[in-house]
Amino acid sequence: MRTVLKQREQLETFFRAHTRVDYKKGETIVRPQDDPAGVYFLDSGFVKAYSITKYGEENLLYIRGAGSVFPLIWAFTGEHKQVSYEAMAKTVLWRVSRAEYLEFLDKNPEILSLILDMAIEAYRLNSERVMTLSYRTARERIVSFILNHAKRFGITDSQDRIVIHAPLRQSDIASSVNATRETTSRELNTLKKKGIITVEDHMICLSNLPELERILN
């Protein structure tokens, strides 16, 4: 654990010696048609990665929280997929050129294990999303989405509820689980009426975790 913390501190120190970039909620960081301006370290805030379907609809892929480095694939291969990155809230990033980033890793190979962990986490998130989409009903897919994000961003409050500390909009949930906004709104309202979840300050609170898990089982 001490080694991981030291590696993370070393990585953060490297990025913070370069360019700080601040984004407001809704601002685009990387566009699919452009090469990224560099490799980013997410200091605070949230960034979502999404693609646009052939029907012009947003397709949420995953959400990155503080401590993330992106875009990982481009950083190593120079290939940029048709993915957009957007700030979901007030966000602080540190940016470094791809060449400087690769040089840093070359001189500090011990950091590669930390970057590998990030890549594995990204793979795991994509796998979870595939599993979520395998559920037949919109309610199951929405509940799966909520539970997955509670594991990542959930904090237990004084009322013993799990509060997802991430700015999840109904439209984000809908685009991730392949449901319409109307269906997503209806299913969330049903969960709220049953007292299973509440929404406070734009954050989802899990009031009855066993009942949420029962819906999937």
C-alpha positions as CSV (number, residue, x, y, z in Angstrom):
1,M,0.0,0.0,0.0
2,R,2.8,2.4,0.9
3,T,4.5,1.7,-2.5
4,V,1.2,2.5,-4.3
5,L,0.8,5.7,-2.4
6,K,4.4,6.7,-3.2
7,Q,3.8,6.0,-6.9
8,R,0.6,8.0,-6.9
9,E,2.3,11.0,-5.2
10,Q,5.2,10.8,-7.8
11,L,2.7,10.7,-10.7
12,E,0.7,13.7,-9.3
13,T,3.9,15.7,-8.7
14,F,4.9,15.1,-12.3
15,F,1.6,16.3,-13.7
16,R,1.4,19.3,-11.3
17,A,4.7,20.6,-12.6
18,H,3.0,21.2,-16.0
19,T,-0.1,22.9,-17.3
20,R,-3.2,23.4,-15.1
21,V,-6.5,23.5,-17.1
22,D,-9.9,24.4,-15.5
23,Y,-13.2,23.4,-17.1
24,K,-16.7,24.4,-16.3
25,K,-19.6,22.0,-16.2
26,G,-20.5,20.9,-19.7
27,E,-17.3,22.0,-21.4
28,T,-15.7,19.6,-23.8
29,I,-12.1,18.5,-23.0
30,V,-11.4,16.3,-26.0
31,R,-13.4,16.1,-29.2
32,P,-13.5,12.9,-31.3
33,Q,-12.4,14.6,-34.5
34,D,-9.3,16.2,-32.9
35,D,-6.2,14.7,-31.4
36,P,-6.0,15.4,-27.6
37,A,-3.9,18.4,-26.6
38,G,-2.0,16.1,-24.2
39,V,-2.4,13.5,-21.5
40,Y,-4.6,14.6,-18.6
41,F,-4.5,14.0,-14.8
42,L,-7.9,14.6,-13.2
43,D,-7.2,16.6,-10.0
44,S,-10.8,17.3,-8.9
45,G,-14.2,17.0,-10.5
46,F,-15.7,14.4,-12.8
47,V,-15.2,13.7,-16.5
48,K,-17.4,11.5,-18.7
49,A,-16.3,9.7,-21.8
50,Y,-19.0,9.2,-24.4
51,S,-19.5,8.4,-28.1
52,I,-22.3,9.5,-30.5
53,T,-24.4,6.8,-32.1
54,K,-25.2,6.8,-35.8
55,Y,-28.6,8.2,-34.8
56,G,-26.9,11.3,-33.2
57,E,-27.6,10.1,-29.6
58,E,-25.1,10.3,-26.8
59,N,-23.8,7.0,-25.5
60,L,-22.2,7.3,-22.1
61,L,-19.2,4.9,-21.8
62,Y,-17.8,5.6,-18.3
63,I,-17.2,8.3,-15.7
64,R,-13.7,9.2,-14.4
65,G,-13.1,10.6,-10.9
66,A,-10.2,12.3,-9.2
67,G,-6.8,10.6,-9.7
68,S,-7.5,9.3,-13.2
69,V,-5.2,9.7,-16.2
70,F,-6.7,9.9,-19.7
71,P,-6.9,9.2,-22.6
72,L,-4.9,6.0,-21.9
73,I,-5.0,4.3,-25.3
74,W,-3.9,7.5,-27.1
75,A,-1.1,8.1,-24.7
76,F,0.6,4.9,-25.6
77,T,-0.5,4.2,-29.2
78,G,-1.3,7.7,-30.6
79,E,-4.6,6.3,-31.9
80,H,-7.6,8.4,-30.8
81,K,-11.0,6.7,-30.9
82,Q,-14.2,8.5,-31.6
83,V,-14.7,9.4,-28.0
84,S,-15.5,12.7,-26.4
85,Y,-14.5,13.8,-22.9
86,E,-16.6,16.3,-21.1
87,A,-16.5,17.9,-17.6
88,M,-19.6,16.9,-15.6
89,A,-18.9,19.6,-12.9
90,K,-16.3,22.2,-12.2
91,T,-13.1,20.3,-13.0
92,V,-9.4,20.8,-12.5
93,L,-7.0,19.0,-14.8
94,W,-3.2,18.9,-15.3
95,R,-2.0,18.4,-18.9
96,V,1.3,17.2,-20.2
97,S,2.4,16.5,-23.7
98,R,2.3,12.9,-24.9
99,A,6.1,12.9,-25.5
100,E,6.9,14.2,-22.0
101,Y,4.5,11.7,-20.4
102,L,6.1,8.7,-22.2
103,E,9.6,10.0,-21.3
104,F,8.5,10.2,-17.6
105,L,7.3,6.6,-17.7
106,D,10.5,5.5,-19.5
107,K,12.6,7.1,-16.7
108,N,10.3,5.8,-13.9
109,P,9.2,2.3,-15.0
110,E,7.8,1.6,-11.5
111,I,4.9,3.9,-12.3
112,L,3.8,1.6,-15.0
113,S,2.1,-0.7,-12.5
114,L,-0.1,2.1,-11.4
115,I,-1.0,3.0,-15.0
116,L,-1.7,-0.7,-15.6
117,D,-4.1,-0.7,-12.7
118,M,-5.9,2.3,-14.3
119,A,-6.2,0.4,-17.6
120,I,-7.5,-2.7,-15.9
121,E,-10.1,-0.5,-14.0
122,A,-11.2,1.0,-17.3
123,Y,-11.6,-2.5,-18.8
124,R,-13.5,-3.6,-15.7
125,L,-15.9,-0.6,-16.0
126,N,-16.5,-1.5,-19.7
127,S,-17.2,-5.1,-18.7
128,E,-19.7,-4.0,-16.0
129,R,-21.5,-1.8,-18.6
130,V,-21.8,-4.8,-21.0
131,M,-23.2,-6.9,-18.1
132,T,-25.6,-4.1,-17.2
133,L,-26.9,-3.9,-20.8
134,S,-27.5,-7.7,-20.7
135,Y,-30.4,-7.2,-18.3
136,R,-33.8,-7.4,-20.1
137,T,-35.7,-4.7,-18.4
138,A,-34.9,-1.0,-18.2
139,R,-35.5,-1.1,-14.4
140,E,-32.8,-3.8,-14.0
141,R,-30.4,-1.9,-16.1
142,I,-30.9,1.3,-14.2
143,V,-30.6,-0.5,-10.9
144,S,-27.4,-2.1,-12.1
145,F,-26.0,1.3,-13.1
146,I,-26.8,2.7,-9.7
147,L,-25.2,-0.1,-7.8
148,N,-22.1,0.0,-9.9
149,H,-21.6,3.7,-9.3
150,A,-22.4,3.4,-5.7
151,K,-19.4,1.0,-5.4
152,R,-17.2,3.6,-7.1
153,F,-18.5,6.9,-5.7
154,G,-20.7,5.9,-2.7
155,I,-20.1,7.3,0.8
156,T,-22.2,6.2,3.8
157,D,-23.8,9.2,5.5
158,S,-25.0,9.8,9.1
159,Q,-28.4,8.2,8.2
160,D,-26.6,5.0,7.1
161,R,-27.5,5.7,3.4
162,I,-25.1,5.3,0.6
163,V,-24.8,8.6,-1.2
164,I,-23.3,8.6,-4.8
165,H,-21.0,11.6,-4.8
166,A,-21.0,12.1,-8.6
167,P,-23.2,14.4,-10.6
168,L,-25.4,11.8,-12.4
169,R,-28.1,13.3,-14.6
170,Q,-31.1,11.3,-15.8
171,S,-29.8,11.8,-19.4
172,D,-26.5,10.2,-18.4
173,I,-28.1,7.2,-16.9
174,A,-30.5,6.8,-19.9
175,S,-27.7,7.0,-22.4
176,S,-25.6,4.5,-20.5
177,V,-28.3,1.8,-20.1
178,N,-29.9,2.2,-23.5
179,A,-33.2,3.6,-22.3
180,T,-35.2,6.7,-23.2
181,R,-35.2,9.6,-20.8
182,E,-38.9,9.2,-20.2
183,T,-38.4,5.5,-19.2
184,T,-35.5,6.4,-17.0
185,S,-37.4,9.2,-15.3
186,R,-40.4,6.9,-14.7
187,E,-38.3,4.1,-13.3
188,L,-36.3,6.4,-11.0
189,N,-39.6,7.9,-9.7
190,T,-40.9,4.4,-9.0
191,L,-37.8,3.7,-6.9
192,K,-38.2,6.9,-5.1
193,K,-41.9,6.3,-4.4
194,K,-41.0,2.9,-2.9
195,G,-38.4,4.6,-0.6
196,I,-35.5,2.6,-2.2
197,I,-33.7,5.8,-3.3
198,T,-33.9,9.5,-2.9
199,V,-32.3,12.3,-4.8
200,E,-30.8,15.2,-2.8
201,D,-28.6,18.0,-4.2
202,H,-28.5,16.2,-7.5
203,M,-27.0,13.1,-5.9
204,I,-28.6,9.7,-5.7
205,C,-29.0,8.3,-2.1
206,L,-29.5,4.6,-1.7
207,S,-31.9,4.2,1.2
208,N,-32.6,0.5,0.8
209,L,-29.6,-1.3,-0.6
210,P,-30.9,-4.9,0.0
211,E,-34.1,-4.1,-2.0
212,L,-32.0,-2.7,-4.9
213,E,-29.9,-5.9,-5.0
214,R,-33.1,-8.0,-4.8
215,I,-34.3,-6.4,-8.0
216,L,-31.4,-7.9,-9.8
217,N,-31.5,-11.2,-8.1
